[in-house]
Amino acid sequence: MEVRILSKTDTDLKLHIGGETHSLLNLLKNELLTNECVDVATYDIKHVTIGDPILFVRTTDNHDPIEAVIEALENINNLCEEFKEAFNNSARDEIRTRGLL
């Protein structure tokens, strides 16, 4: 994965995210939109099979869009950790129930 800042102002950020697809960008966009300081979060992939996504984030006044992306990524990481723990617990319970341990 290659991430490059294409442009940045006080409230706008445009990122090139090489090697990624809708899977990551849609998750990131949706998480960004849960932040009340984010006015706009969207992305574009010019060609689905050969294009790299461009993420655009616009925040409200006095809120750094880079900080908004960092916060969204931390939230996604926490969600993944919660899911991993819940899945592992469920899998262990299933293995015990079936007597596989």
C-alpha positions as CSV (number, residue, x, y, z in Angstrom):
1,M,0.0,0.0,0.0
2,E,1.2,3.4,-0.9
3,V,-0.3,6.6,0.7
4,R,0.5,10.0,-0.7
5,I,-1.0,13.3,0.3
6,L,-2.0,15.0,-3.0
7,S,-3.3,18.2,-1.4
8,K,-4.1,19.6,2.0
9,T,-5.6,22.8,3.3
10,D,-6.8,23.6,6.8
11,T,-10.0,21.7,6.2
12,D,-9.5,19.6,3.0
13,L,-7.4,16.5,2.4
14,K,-6.9,14.5,-0.8
15,L,-5.0,11.2,-0.5
16,H,-3.9,8.8,-3.1
17,I,-4.1,5.2,-1.7
18,G,-2.3,2.9,-4.0
19,G,-3.1,-0.8,-4.2
20,E,-6.4,-0.6,-2.3
21,T,-10.0,-1.2,-3.4
22,H,-13.5,-0.4,-2.4
23,S,-13.3,-2.7,0.6
24,L,-10.9,-0.5,2.6
25,L,-12.0,2.8,1.2
26,N,-15.7,2.3,1.8
27,L,-15.0,1.2,5.4
28,L,-12.8,4.3,6.0
29,K,-15.3,6.7,4.3
30,N,-18.1,5.4,6.5
31,E,-16.1,5.7,9.7
32,L,-15.1,9.2,8.8
33,L,-18.7,10.2,8.3
34,T,-19.5,9.2,11.9
35,N,-17.3,12.0,13.1
36,E,-19.3,15.2,13.6
37,C,-16.3,17.3,12.6
38,V,-16.3,15.7,9.1
39,D,-18.4,17.5,6.5
40,V,-17.5,15.3,3.5
41,A,-15.8,12.0,3.1
42,T,-15.8,10.3,-0.3
43,Y,-13.5,8.5,-2.7
44,D,-13.2,7.9,-6.4
45,I,-11.6,5.0,-8.3
46,K,-11.4,6.0,-12.0
47,H,-11.1,2.5,-13.2
48,V,-12.1,-0.5,-11.1
49,T,-9.4,-2.9,-12.2
50,I,-6.4,-0.6,-12.7
51,G,-7.2,2.7,-10.9
52,D,-6.0,3.6,-7.4
53,P,-8.5,5.3,-5.1
54,I,-8.4,9.0,-4.2
55,L,-9.9,9.8,-0.8
56,F,-11.3,13.3,-0.2
57,V,-12.0,14.5,3.3
58,R,-13.4,18.0,4.3
59,T,-13.7,18.9,8.0
60,T,-15.5,21.8,9.8
61,D,-13.5,24.9,10.7
62,N,-10.6,24.3,13.1
63,H,-10.5,20.6,12.6
64,D,-7.5,19.0,10.9
65,P,-8.6,16.5,8.3
66,I,-5.4,14.4,8.9
67,E,-6.4,14.1,12.5
68,A,-9.9,13.0,11.4
69,V,-8.4,10.2,9.2
70,I,-6.1,9.1,12.1
71,E,-9.1,8.9,14.5
72,A,-11.1,7.0,11.9
73,L,-8.2,4.5,11.5
74,E,-7.9,4.1,15.2
75,N,-11.6,3.4,15.5
76,I,-11.4,0.8,12.7
77,N,-8.5,-0.9,14.4
78,N,-10.4,-1.0,17.7
79,L,-13.4,-2.5,15.9
80,C,-11.2,-5.2,14.3
81,E,-9.7,-6.0,17.7
82,E,-13.2,-6.3,19.3
83,F,-14.3,-8.6,16.5
84,K,-11.2,-10.7,16.7
85,E,-11.7,-11.2,20.5
86,A,-15.4,-12.0,20.0
87,F,-14.7,-14.4,17.2
88,N,-11.9,-16.2,19.1
89,N,-14.2,-16.6,22.2
90,S,-17.0,-17.9,20.0
91,A,-14.6,-20.3,18.2
92,R,-13.2,-21.6,21.5
93,D,-16.7,-22.2,22.8
94,E,-17.7,-24.0,19.7
95,I,-14.6,-26.2,19.9
96,R,-15.3,-27.0,23.5
97,T,-18.9,-27.8,22.8
98,R,-18.0,-30.2,20.1
99,G,-15.3,-31.8,22.3
100,L,-12.5,-31.0,19.8
101,L,-10.1,-29.8,22.5
